[in-house]
Amino acid sequence: MKNNYIEANCIGRPLDLPTWDEPSELWELFFEERSVPWDPYQPDIISVSFESAQSVTDAYNHYNQNPVI
């Protein structure tokens, strides 16, 4: 299950298991941010949110097997 935002802005595999964010009521996956030459503060950690446990699990499994290059 590809995610356009992850493909464009992240690199590698998820940094940890999916986590539940209680205040937003969303699931989150964390990735390393893709480096760009114009931002001296990169790379950073990006949180990508998902509405369902199934969608975050699908993304987690996909990007563990197919890291973003």
Secondary structure, 3 states (H helix, E strand, C coil): CCCHHHHHHEEECCCCCCEEECCCCEEEEEEEECCCCCCCCCCCEEEEEECCHHHHHHHHHHHHHCCEC
